[in-house]
Amino acid sequence: MPFSHTGGATSWHNIKTISDNVLSALKNIDELVEKRVGEGSVCRALRPFPRFSTIVSIERIVRDKLGYDVRVTVYDFIPVIISELGIVRSIRFSGDTSRLDSRSSFTLEKLKRCKGENARVADELHGSFITYGKIENTNLSSLQLYVGSLMGLIRPYAKILAKNVSAIIPSPLSLFAFKCYGSTEQVWLSPSTVTVHLSSNDVVTRKLYILGKRIEGVVTNGYFISCKPSIESLSFAQVGPFPIIFPLSRDFLDDVISTIDALKNHDIVAHLAGTFVFKGNPFLLSGSMSADQGYFLALSELPIPLDVEIISMIGEPWNIDLGGRYDKRIYPAIKGDVDFFNRVKGRFLREIYRLKTDYEAEDFLQNQTVGAFLLSLNTFFNKGEVFKYYLSPSLITITILDNIHAGSIYRSLYEVIRVLNIREKVSDWELISLIDRDEILKKIIREIGTHTRVWAEAYTMHEELAKKFNLGFVM
C-alpha cells in the first residue's frame, strides 16, 4: 500500500474512487467538446508553457496473412489551453508538421479525439485531440499575456486523508495522458498554477528522468495551500509534502533561477506555473521525496491572479436564459457572493502571513503581484451589491482579440437582463430587435454562445466533483 498507517488502505481506495470519477469527467468533457465545437467552430489554442513541447509514440499491431507487425506512430505533442473553452488539453500531430511552429499559438477549426471510431489511440491518450490539418499558426501575443488569468480558473483538488497525509488530484479541466517516447510507461500531465511553500532544508540536486529525458534538476519538498470554500466552515490547510522539481535546462532555467537561488538560504512562498506529473493513477500522495509516484514540475514563476482563483472556487457560471425565439442560455461570466469573496481573500492573506512568520519564509508573492498586468485583470471583473462577476474564458478572448472593453460587455448584458425582467410587457420581437441592434450581444449569442455553454458544462463538472467528495481547491 502507498502508506501503512491505520486506515491507509481505505484512504487509498477513496482517492482511487475520486480519481476514477475525474477520469470519467475528463472523457465526458472531451466528448462534449468533440460534439459541440469539434467541427468547424474556431477556437484559439494558447501555450501554457511556450517553450514546452515533446513527442509521444504509440504502438499498434497490424495483422496480415503472414502474421503481424508492430508499428510505431510518432506524434508531435503540444499542451495547450483552449482559450474559449477554459480547458487544458494536448494537440497531437503525425506526419509533416514543418509548417507549424511548436512554440506558437494556434487557431483550431476541427477537434477530434481520433481518426475513426476504432482507433486505439483515443483510449491510450485521453485528453488529446487531432485537428485533421485544420490548424494554423497565429499571433496571439496579446491574449498569451493573459494565460495566467485563464489558468487561474482551473484549480486542482486537495484531500486530507489523515493527520499529515494528504493527496493532490487533478481537475478534469486540465488533464491528459502521455507516453514517454521510446517507453511503454503511461503518465498523466496536469498543467497548473499553484501557490507553494518551498522548504530550504530538503533541497538536493540530482540527475532525473523527466518525461523521458535525463536531465539535472533541483528537488525539494513543497506544501500547497488548500482552501475548502464553504460559507458555513471556510477552512485553509497546508497539504504535503510533495516533490517539487525545478529542471536545470536552458529552456526554463531563466524563469526559475531566482526561486532556486533564494532556496539556498531560506524557505519561500511563491506562485509557480508548471505541470503535475502523475505516474500510474492520476493522483499524488504526500510524504515521498523519491518522485517515483509523481511530482510537480515547476517551469516558471508567475504573478498570482488571486482574485481570479477565489472567484473560481466560490462562484458558479452566470446563467442568462434568453428564452423566446432564441430558446437558449448563455453563460457570460462566473458570479460569486461579494461578502464571501472578501472573507476568502482575507483568510488567504492571513495564511500567507502565518507561513512567513512561522517558517521565516520569504514572500515572493509580493514581487509577483505588483505590476500593470494584474491591475488590468480588474477590467474583467464587475462588482454589484451582492455578486461579483468575472468574465468567462470565451468573453475574455473576444474582449482582448476584438478590442472590446469589458465594461461595454457588462452594459450590454445588463440591458438584455432588464428587458427580460419585464418580459410580460415586452414582446419577443423587441428582445430580438435589441439583440440585432447590439453588436456585442450578437457576437456573444451568435458567435460564441455555444462556447460559453460548453465551458459552463465542463466547469460545472469540475465543481460538482469537489462538492461530491468534499475536496479542497489548491490555490
N, C-alpha and C positions, 0 to 999 in steps of 0.2 A: 504494500500500500504506500501511497505517496508520503504519508506521515503516520506515526504509530501510536500517538496518544489515544486515550479512550474516546471512542466516538469517531475516530478517523475514517473508518470505512464508510460509515453513514454519511459523513460530511462529503467524502469524495463522490459518493453516489448522488448526493444532492446537487453538487456542482456539475457533475456529468449530465444530469437531467436538465439543468439550466442551459448548459452548452448545447445540448441537442435541440432545445427549443430555439436557441439563437440560430442554429443551422437551418432549422425549418423556416424561420422568418426570413433568413437570407435567401433561401430558394423562392419563397413567396414574393419577395421584393423583386428578384430577378425576373420572375415570370410576369409580374406586373409591369416592369419596365419594357420587357420584350413585347408584351401585348399592347400597351397603351402608346408608347413612344418609339418602339423599335423599328418602325417602318416609315421613313420619310419625314420624321419630325426632327428638326435641327436642334442639337444640343452642343454645348461647349464643354470641352474636357481640359481642365487645368492640371498642372503638375503640383502635387503636394510638396514634392522634393525635386526641383528642376534638374538636378544632376544625378538622379537615381533612375536607372533603367537596367534591365537584365534580360536574360533569355531563359526559356524553360523548354524542357524536352518531354515528349510523350511517346511511349512505345505502343505500337499496335501490331497485331498479328494478322498477316494476310495468308489465307489458306488457298491452295490450288490442288490439282491432281497429284502433284509430286510431293506434297507435304505443306509446309508453311515457312514463311519468312517473318522475322521480327524486324519491323521497320520503325525508325525513329523520326518523328516530325519535330523540328525545332522552331519555336516561336519567339519573336521579339515580344517582350512582356513589359508593359508600361503601366504603373499605377497612376490613376487619375481621379480627380474629384469632378463628377459630372455636375457642372455648375447649377443648372436649372433644377436638378433633382435633389441636390444636397446629399448625395451618396458617394462613397469612395469605392471604386471597382478597378479592375485591371482590363486593359485592352490588349489583345494578343494579335500578332500578325505572323503569317508564314509567307515564304516566297520572297520576291524582290520588294524590299521596303526602302530602297535607296532614296526615293523621293521624299521620305518622311524624316524629319529631324526629331530624334527621340527625346531631345531636350525641349522641344517646342510645345506650345498649346495646340489644340486641335478643334476642328469643327466636325461633328459626327452627324450623319444622316441615317444611319442604319445600325441597330444594335441587336445582335442575335447571340444566343448562348452557344450555338454550334451550327455546323452545316449539316442539315439533315437530322431527322428525329433519332436515328440510331447511332449518332456519333458519340463515342465513349468519352471524348474529351470534356463534354459538358458535365459528366458525372465525376471526373477527376479534378477539374479546375472550376469548382463552384466560385461564383462571384467574378467571372471573367466573361468578356464579350468579344465577338468579332464584328467587323463592320462591312464585309463584302466589298471592300475598297472604297466605301462611301465615307472617306475621311480625308481631311486636308489640313496641312499646316496653316496656322493663322496667328496673327499677332494679337494676343490678348493681354498685353503687358499691363494695361490699366486695370483689368479685372484680376490679374495674377497678384497684384498688390493686396487684394482683399481675401486671399486664400485663408488667412487666419480667422477672418470673420465668418467664413463658411465652415471651416473645421471646428470652430468654437461651438457650433450647434450639435456636433457629434460627440457625445460623452461615452467613454467606456463604462462598464459596470464594475462595482466592487461588492464583495460579500464577505462579511466577517463570520468565520466558521466556529471559532472558539477563541479563548484567550491567546493572543499572539499568533493566531493562524487566520489567514485571510486569502482571498482569491481575486484575481482580475479576470473578467470575462469581456470579450469584445462586443460592441454593438453590431447588430446586423446591418447598420448603415455604413459600416467601414470594415469589410472583411472579405478576403478572397484566398483561395488555395494556391499553393505554389510548389513546384518541384525543382529542386536544385539541378542545374544542368549536369548530366552525367551521373545522377543519383536517382535511386528509386524512392528516396525518402520524401514524403509529402509534409509540408509545413503550412501553417496559416499565417498570413500577414494582416495586420490591422493598423494602417496609418492613423496616428492620433496626435493630439497636442495635450500635454499634461503638465501640471504643476507638481514638482517633485522636490523632496528634501533629500539631498545627497550627502552621504556620510564620508568624511575625510579619513576616518580610521581604517576603512576597508579598501582603499584604493590600491589596485595592482595593475601592472601592465603585462600582457601576455599575448602570445600568438593564438588566434582563434579561427575556427571555420565559421564564417558568417555568410549565410546564404550561398554556400558552395565555394566560397573563396577563402583562402587562408591569408588573413591579414593581422596586423598588430592592432590591439585595442586596449583602451583603459577601461577597467571593470571596477564598479563599486556597488555598494548597497544603496538602494533608493526606496523611499517611502512616499506613497501617493496620498493625496488628501481626498478623502471620500466624503460626500455630502448626501445625506438622506433627507430630501426636502419635503417633510410632512409639516403642514401647518400646526398640527397638534403637538408634534415632538420633533422639531428640527434638530438634527444631530450631525456633527462632524467627527471624523476619526482619521487617524494616520494609519494606513494599511501597508503592510510589508514585513520584512524587507524583500525586495525583488532585485534581480541582477539588472543593472543599467550599464550598457556598453557604449563607449564613445570610439568609433573607428578612427584610427590614426592613418587615414588615407588622404591623399591630396585633394580629393573631391570635396571632402567635408571638414577637414581639419580647421580651416579658417573660420568656419561657422561655430565651432565648439571650443576653440583654443582658450578663450577667456574663462570658460567654465572649468576646463581641465586645470589650468594654472591656479585658479582660486582654490580648487580642492586640495592642493598641496599643503594649505595652511589651515583651513577650517571648513566646517560644513557650510553648505549654501542652500538656498531655496531659489529655484529657477523654473521658468516655463520653457519647455522643450518641445520641439517637433521631432517626430521620429515614427518608428513603427514597432508595434509589439510583434514578436516572432514566437509563435506557439508551435511546439513540436508534438505531433500526435493530435490530442484533443485541443480545441481552441479555448483553453483557459490556462491560467498560471497560478500556482500555489506558492505562498510565501515561504521563506526560510532556506532556500537553496541558492548558494552563490556559484554553483557549477555551470549554470546556464544550459544544462542538459535538457531541462524541461522547456526552457524558453527564456526570453529576456526582452527588455525594451532597448531598441537600437536608437540612440539619440543622434540626430543628424544636424540639428541646428537649434540655436536659441531663437525665441520668438516673442514678440510683445504679447502679453496676456490680454485677450479680449474678455475681461472679467464680466462685464455686463451681459455680453452675448452668452457666455456659459451659464450664467444664472438664469436668464430668461429661458434658455433651452431646457433647464432642469425643472423649473416651476411652471412653465407655460404649456399651452396646447395650441394646435392650429386654430386660427381665427376663421370661422366659417361664415360666409355670406351666401345665403340662399337667394338666387335671383328669381326663381320661380318663373311664372308667365311663359312666354314663348321659348325662352332660353331653357327653362326646366333643368337648371344645373347649379352647382355650387362652385364657388371659388374660395381659395384659401390663401389670402394675400400676405398673411403675417402669423407670427406666434404672439399670443397675448398671455399676460400673467398679472396676477394681483400686485398692485404697486406696493402696498404695505409689506406683503410677504417678500417681495423682491428686496426691499430695503433691509429687512431682517436678515435675509441670507447674506447679503453683501457685508453687512456689519459683522456678522459672525465669522465670515471668511477672513476678513481683515484682522479680527482678533486672533484667529487661529494662526495666521502668519506671524503676528507679533509674539504669540506664545512660542512658536518654533524658534524665532530669533533669540528670545530670552532664554529658553530652557537649554538650547543647544549651541548658543553663541554663534548662530548661523548668519552668514552674510545674505542680505535680501537682494537678490538680483532682480526681483520683480519691479523694484522702484526704477531701475535703469530701463527695464524693458517696457514699462508702461508710459514713459514720458515721450511725447512727440506728437506731431500733427496727425500721424496715421490713426492713433486711437481716438483722437478728438473727432476725426472725420467719421468714425463709426456712429457717433451720436446722430448723424443725419438719417440713419436707418431706423432710429427709434422715434416713437411718438408716445407721449405720456398724457393720459387722461386722469380724471379724479380717482377712478377705481382701477383701471387697467393700464398696463404699459405694453406697447406693441413693438415688435421688431420684424422688419420685412422678411418674407420667405426667400429662400435661395433664388427662386425664379425672378422675383421682383428686384432683388439686389442686382442680379445680372442685367436686367434691362435698364435699371437706374444708371449703371456705370456705362454700359456699351452704347445705349441710346441717349446718354447725357440728359436724363430726365431727373429733375430734382425730386427727392423723396417726399418733400412737403407737398408737391403737386399731386403725387400718387395718393397720399392720405386725404387730401382735399377732395379728389375725385371719388374715392371710396366712401367718405362720409356723406357726400352728396347723394350717391346712389342708395345708401342706407336711409337717408332722410326720406327719399321718395318711397322706398319700400315700406317704411314705417307708417306712411299714410296711404297705403295701397288701396284701402276701401274708397278713397276719394280720387284715386288716380288710376287711369286705365293702363293696361299693359302697353298700349301704343305709346303712352307718354314715357314709360320706362325705356322702351326700345328706342324712342327718339332721343332720350337723354344719352344713352349709350352710344348711339350713332353720331351724336354731336361732339362727344368727348373722345379725343384720340387716345388718351391714356386708358380709358375704360375699354375701348375697342381692342387695344393691344393686349390688355390683361385678360379679357374674356375670350377673344377670338384666337389670339396667337399663343398665349401661354396658359390658358385656363386648364388644359389637360396636364401641363407640367405641375401646376400648383396642386392638383388633385393627387397626382402620383406621389409628389413629395409628402403631402399630408397623410396619405395611407401608409407610406413607408415609415414616416416619423411616428405615427400612432402605434405601429407595431413595436417600434423601439421603446416607446413609453409604456406600453402595456406589459412588456416583459419585466420592466423594473417594478411595476406595481404587483404583478402576479407573484414574483419571487422575492419581494421585499428587498430590492437591491439599492445600494447607494450608487451615486454617479462619481466618477473620477474627475476632478476639476483640473 
